[in-house]
Amino acid sequence: MTAVLTVAAVMFAVALTWPSRIPEGKSVAEIQQRIGQERSDMDSKVWPIGYPHEPPDRPMSVRDAQMTMQRHRACRVGECPRKTAAWRVLVESGRITPDSGRTY
C-alpha cells in the first residue's frame, strides 16, 4: 500500500511540474543565419576610429589583447595583424591554449 501511495505521489508531482507548453526560441540554424548576415552586412572597408587592423605600435597588455579579440571576432588569426598580436599575447600569458590539431 505504501508503494502505491509513493508512486501516486511521484506521478502527481511530475504532473504538476511538467511544462504545459514548449518554450519559444530560436533554432541553431536561425542563430547561425543571423550571425552570418551580421558579418556580411559589416562594411570592412570603413572601420570606426580605434578599430585598426595594423599591428600594434606598442606591446599589448592581457586586457588589451582580450578586448582586441572581442573587437576583431570577425577577423581571422593570421590574416588580421592586430588579432594575431592579441592571440600571441593571450597564448604567452596562458589565457588561450592552442589546439595542436588546428592551424590558425
N, C-alpha and C positions, 0 to 999 in steps of 0.2 A: 504494500500500500504506500509506503514511504517513497519507493522508487517511482511510482506512478505520479505522485504529487510533485516530486522533484522534476520529472520530465515535463509535466504540465506547466510548472512554474518557469522552467527554462524556455519552453515554447512561447509562453506568454511574454516573457522579457524580450525574446528575439522579435516577436511580432510588434512590440511597442517601439523598438529601436530600429527596425528595418526601414530604409529610406522609402518614402512613398513615391518619389519621382527621381529620375536620373538628373543630376545637376547639369546645367548647361555650360558649355565651354567650347573652346576652340580645339580642333583636332591638330595633331602634329603637322599634318600636311598644310593646313591653313596657316599655322605659325611660320613654317618654313617659307611659304609663298610670300607672306608679309615681309619677312626679313629680306628675302631676295628682291622684292620690289623696293624696299627702303634703300638697299645698296645700289640698285640700278638707277634710282631717282637722284642719287647724290652726284653732283657735278664735281668730279675730281680735278677739274682744271682750275677751279677757283676755290681756294680754301680760306677759311676765316683767319684773321690775324691770330698768331700764336699756334698755328696748326701746320708748321713746316714739315717737309719730308726730308730735308737735308740732314746730314749727321750733326749731332750737337757740337757746339764750339767749346764746350767745357764738359768735364766728367759729370755724369748723371748720378744723383742720389738714388737710393732704392725707391723712395717715394716718387721722385720724378719719373723713374722707369715704370712704376706701376701706373701712373697717370698717363704716360705716353702709350702704354699698351692698351689702355682703355680708349684713348682718343683715336688710336690707329687700328682699331679692331678690324676694319675692313681691309687693311693692308696686310701684305704677306712678309714674314721674316725673310730676309734675303733680297727682297725687291724694294722695300722702303728702308733707306739707311737709318732713319730715326728709330723705327720699330726694331731694327736689327741691333742697334746700340742698346736699346732698352732691354731687349731679350738677353743680351750678353751680361748686362749688369745683374739681372734677376737670376740668371744661371750661376754667375760667380758668387752671388750672395746666398745661394741655396734656396731661393724662393721658388724657382722653377727647376724641375728635374727633367731634362730632355728624354724623350722616348728613344731608346737606342735603335729601334727598328724603323724610325721615320727619318726622312730627310726634310730639313726645314728650309 
